[in-house]
């Protein structure tokens, strides 16, 4: 299972979508305060639908708390400033995928201290960034792909028709 860390997320709908993604993948969500919303926010709950009960969510007062709790775990920092693409990383079960707030990303001091594990999701032109929940899904599913989707349902059935 992967770990998703959101450092000071600001938009409740993004976090709600990420809760749903975590519930669907078994990833643990780590939220670092301050949050730009209340966890009782109706938009947050709406975006997460009824998946809140299926997601494991942990709260921290600062990013250092997360690092101290998991000192030997690999952390990957997602930023538009990285030189290395996310597809170049070799993800393993248990890795921490770290994302910053929607308006500013991760603090530059954190990025400089961890430059060897900073990753980017490529974009064309002058695009500043992708949506936070989309970025989390892209990175998480790359990690899951690399680890073989172990324990995942990888095929389904149509509702009314057969594939044959």
Protein Blocks (a to p, Z undefined) as FASTA:
>chain_A
ZZdddehiablklmmmmmmmmmmnopacddddddfbdfkbmklmmmnmmmlmmpccdddf
bfklmmmmmmmbccddddfkbmbdfklpccdehiacddddfklopafklmmmmmmmgccd
ddehjbfbdcfklmmmmmmmmmmmmnoogoiafbdcdfkbcfZZ
